[in-house]
Amino acid sequence: MLKRQSPSTPERSRDLAADGGALSMSHNDSRSFFNLSQLVLSAGQIKPSPALKHSKVTYFEVEIVDVQSKKQICIVDKVPPASTLLDVKHKFHKACPQWYPSRVGLQLERNGPFLKDSVSIQSLAVSSIITLYFTDLGQQVGWTTFFLTEYTGPLLIYLLFYIRLSTIYDQVESRKNFRHPVVHLACFCHCLHYIRHLLETLFVHKFSEGHTPLKNMIKGCAFYWGFTSWIAYYINHPRYTPPSFGHKQVSYAALAFLEIEPVFQAQPTTPSRGSSCWYPVPTIHMRLGLGLVSQ
């Protein structure tokens, strides 16, 4: 009968060491898995990467139609929503070079007001096609040119009468007759008035980038230049006589001129179709200026 041999001590120790190593490895794996799960839970739910959104820009088409004949002039295409009416005018000018932006008047309706350049195209859109009515505003001039032309004319015209040109007055009478001091005072006040206006136009007043039709400047110049020629002719005439009330009338009129507002005053008016322009309007100060040199 065979007897079972008991394992030797070294072999038994190796088996125990192997069993202990396997247990430690399984314990380490459990701890690693637990740490990984805790890390994932602390980080929160993993969010999927957002899909890229493809933005689609909608462009408008602006149809320009003549307000009188209702015929299509051109179509301005690919107009972004953020564009203004001024941008449309510039594109229209590229298509039709004879009409520069300041000369173009655009209306949403045939009998409606002219739209401002700052109006957004998106605010006018009802669909992807916008119809605007075109009106030729005529030749335009800037506001600075408008006022400089109006004020320079009276200054030069009055000086031509003051020096008594031979083409205006008889030279024989001009040499004989003595000039009253009030004539020199009137020339000084007149020149001071318009020089002040010219300096204010250049350095004080800030005008917008707007324009006005050339015919408005012609109207203003006709008033200013014509009225200046009328009063300058009589004040500087060789047969001119001093004011009837003497120095007292001259003194009061001079004080009124220095203390009261300008003799000429331009007031804004709003004609039909919504465009604003300026016209000279005579005021009470004009009569005070005439009182300075009235006979």
C-alpha positions in Angstrom: 0.0 0.0 0.0 1.4 3.4 -1.1 1.7 6.2 1.3 1.0 9.8 0.2 4.1 12.0 0.3 3.7 15.3 2.1 5.1 18.2 0.1 8.4 19.5 1.3 8.7 22.9 3.1 10.2 24.8 0.1 7.6 23.7 -2.3 4.8 24.6 0.2 6.2 28.1 0.7 6.4 28.7 -3.1 2.7 27.7 -3.4 1.7 30.1 -0.6 3.7 32.9 -2.2 2.0 32.3 -5.6 -1.4 32.3 -4.0 -0.6 35.6 -2.1 0.7 37.3 -5.3 -2.4 36.4 -7.2 -4.6 37.8 -4.4 -2.6 41.0 -4.3 -2.8 41.5 -8.1 -6.5 41.0 -8.0 -6.8 43.5 -5.2 -4.7 46.1 -7.0 -6.9 45.6 -10.1 -10.0 46.2 -8.1 -8.5 49.4 -6.6 -7.5 50.7 -10.0 -10.9 50.1 -11.4 -12.5 51.8 -8.4 -10.3 54.8 -8.8 -11.0 55.0 -12.5 -14.8 54.9 -11.9 -14.5 57.6 -9.2 -12.6 59.8 -11.7 -15.2 59.4 -14.4 -18.1 60.1 -11.9 -16.3 63.2 -10.6 -15.7 64.5 -14.2 -19.4 64.4 -14.9 -21.1 63.1 -17.9 -19.0 63.1 -21.1 -20.7 65.5 -23.5 -20.5 64.8 -27.2 -18.7 67.4 -29.3 -21.1 69.9 -30.7 -21.8 69.7 -34.4 -20.5 72.6 -36.5 -23.4 74.9 -37.5 -23.2 76.1 -41.0 -24.5 79.8 -41.1 -26.6 80.7 -44.1 -26.5 84.4 -45.0 -29.6 85.7 -46.8 -29.0 88.3 -49.5 -31.5 90.7 -50.9 -32.1 92.0 -54.4 -33.0 95.7 -54.8 -34.9 96.6 -57.9 -34.6 100.2 -58.9 -37.6 101.5 -60.8 -38.1 105.0 -62.4 -40.7 106.9 -60.5 -42.2 108.5 -63.6 -42.1 105.7 -66.3 -42.2 102.8 -63.8 -39.5 101.1 -65.9 -36.8 99.1 -64.3 -33.4 100.8 -64.3 -31.3 98.1 -62.8 -31.2 95.4 -60.1 -28.7 95.6 -57.3 -28.1 92.0 -56.2 -26.3 90.3 -53.3 -27.1 93.1 -50.8 -26.3 91.9 -47.2 -29.0 92.5 -44.5 -26.7 94.8 -42.6 -26.3 97.2 -45.5 -27.8 100.6 -45.5 -29.4 102.6 -48.3 -26.2 104.5 -48.8 -24.5 101.2 -49.7 -27.2 100.5 -52.2 -26.7 104.0 -53.7 -23.0 103.3 -54.1 -23.7 100.0 -55.9 -26.3 101.8 -58.1 -23.7 104.4 -59.0 -21.3 101.7 -60.2 -24.0 100.4 -62.4 -25.2 103.8 -63.6 -22.2 106.3 -63.3 -24.2 109.3 -64.3 -26.1 109.3 -61.0 -23.8 109.8 -58.0 -25.1 108.9 -54.5 -26.1 112.5 -53.5 -28.1 112.9 -56.6 -30.2 109.7 -56.1 -33.5 109.9 -54.3 -35.1 106.6 -53.3 -38.6 106.0 -52.2 -40.4 102.9 -50.9 -43.7 104.2 -52.5 -44.2 106.5 -55.5 -45.7 109.3 -53.5 -43.8 108.6 -50.3 -41.0 110.5 -48.7 -37.4 110.1 -49.7 -35.6 107.5 -47.5 -32.6 108.5 -45.4 -29.2 107.1 -46.2 -28.9 105.5 -42.8 -32.0 103.3 -43.2 -31.2 99.6 -43.0 -32.1 97.4 -45.9 -33.4 94.7 -43.6 -36.0 97.1 -42.2 -37.4 97.7 -45.6 -37.6 94.0 -46.7 -40.9 92.2 -46.9 -39.4 89.5 -49.1 -36.0 88.8 -50.7 -36.8 91.3 -53.5 -37.1 95.0 -52.5 -38.5 97.5 -55.0 -37.4 101.2 -54.7 -38.5 104.1 -56.8 -35.8 106.4 -58.2 -35.9 110.2 -58.6 -33.1 112.3 -60.0 -32.6 115.1 -57.5 -30.5 117.1 -59.9 -27.0 118.6 -59.4 -26.1 118.8 -55.7 -23.7 121.0 -53.7 -22.4 120.5 -50.1 -23.7 122.7 -47.3 -20.3 124.3 -46.7 -20.1 125.4 -50.3 -23.7 126.6 -50.1 -23.0 129.0 -47.2 -19.6 130.1 -48.3 -20.9 131.1 -51.7 -23.9 133.0 -50.1 -21.7 134.9 -47.7 -18.7 135.7 -49.9 -20.8 137.4 -52.6 -22.3 140.2 -50.4 -18.9 141.0 -48.9 -17.2 141.5 -52.3 -20.2 143.2 -53.9 -20.5 145.8 -51.2 -16.8 146.7 -51.5 -17.2 147.2 -55.2 -19.9 149.9 -54.6 -17.8 151.3 -51.7 -14.8 152.1 -53.9 -17.2 153.8 -56.4 -16.3 152.1 -59.6 -16.5 154.2 -62.7 -18.8 151.7 -64.3 -21.4 152.3 -61.5 -21.1 156.0 -60.5 -20.1 159.2 -62.3 -16.4 159.9 -61.5 -16.9 163.7 -61.6 -19.5 163.5 -58.8 -17.5 161.0 -56.9 -14.5 163.3 -56.7 -16.6 166.4 -55.7 -18.8 165.0 -53.0 -17.5 164.3 -49.6 -18.2 160.9 -47.9 -20.1 161.2 -44.6 -18.5 159.2 -41.7 -21.7 157.0 -41.5 -20.8 155.6 -45.0 -17.5 154.3 -43.6 -19.3 153.0 -40.5 -21.9 151.2 -42.6 -19.1 149.5 -44.7 -17.3 148.4 -41.5 -20.5 146.9 -40.0 -21.4 145.1 -43.2 -18.0 143.6 -43.7 -17.8 142.6 -40.0 -21.1 140.9 -40.3 -20.2 138.7 -43.3 -16.6 138.0 -42.2 -18.0 136.7 -38.9 -20.4 134.4 -40.9 -17.6 133.1 -43.1 -15.4 132.3 -40.1 -18.3 130.6 -38.3 -18.9 128.5 -41.4 -15.3 127.4 -41.6 -14.4 126.8 -38.0 -17.5 126.8 -35.8 -20.5 125.2 -37.5 -20.4 121.5 -38.2 -22.5 120.6 -41.2 -23.7 117.1 -42.0 -22.5 115.2 -45.0 -25.8 116.0 -46.7 -26.3 117.9 -49.9 -28.8 120.3 -51.3 -29.9 121.0 -54.9 -28.0 123.6 -56.8 -31.2 125.5 -57.5 -31.5 126.2 -53.7 -28.1 127.8 -53.7 -29.0 129.9 -56.7 -32.1 131.1 -54.8 -30.2 132.0 -51.7 -27.5 133.8 -53.7 -30.0 135.8 -55.7 -31.5 137.1 -52.4 -28.3 137.9 -50.6 -26.4 139.3 -53.6 -29.4 141.2 -54.9 -30.3 142.8 -51.6 -26.7 143.8 -51.0 -26.4 145.5 -54.4 -29.6 147.4 -53.7 -28.6 148.9 -50.3 -24.9 149.3 -51.4 -25.8 151.4 -54.4 -27.7 154.0 -52.3 -25.4 154.1 -49.3 -22.3 154.7 -51.4 -23.9 157.0 -53.9 -22.1 160.4 -54.4 -25.4 162.2 -53.7 -26.0 160.3 -50.4 -27.2 162.5 -47.5 -26.7 161.6 -43.8 -29.6 160.3 -41.6 -32.2 162.9 -40.9 -31.9 162.5 -37.1 -28.2 163.0 -37.1 -25.7 161.3 -34.8 -28.4 160.1 -32.3 -30.0 157.9 -35.0 -26.6 156.6 -36.1 -25.6 155.7 -32.5 -28.8 153.9 -31.7 -28.6 151.9 -34.9 -25.0 151.0 -34.3 -25.7 149.7 -30.8 -28.6 147.7 -32.1 -26.4 146.1 -34.8 -23.8 145.1 -32.3 -26.1 143.7 -29.6 -28.9 142.1 -31.7 -28.7 138.9 -33.8 -27.4 138.9 -37.4 -29.1 141.1 -40.0 -29.8 138.2 -42.2 -31.1 134.9 -40.9 -31.4 131.6 -42.7 -34.3 129.5 -41.6 -34.9 125.8 -42.4 -38.0 125.0 -44.4 -39.3 121.5 -45.3 -40.8 121.5 -48.8 -42.9 118.7 -50.2 -41.3 115.2 -50.6 -39.6 115.4 -47.2 -36.2 117.0 -48.1 -35.2 119.9 -45.9 -33.3 122.9 -47.3 -32.4 126.4 -46.2 -33.8 129.7 -47.5 -32.8 133.2 -46.3 -35.7 135.0 -44.6 -35.7 138.7 -43.9 -36.2 139.7 -40.2 -36.7 142.8 -38.1 -32.9 143.1 -37.8 -32.7 143.9 -41.5 -34.9 147.0 -40.9 -32.6 148.0 -38.1 -29.6 147.8 -40.4 -31.4 150.0 -42.9 -32.1 152.5 -40.1 -28.4 153.0 -39.7 -28.0 154.6 -43.1 -31.6 155.8 -43.9 -31.9 159.4 -45.1 
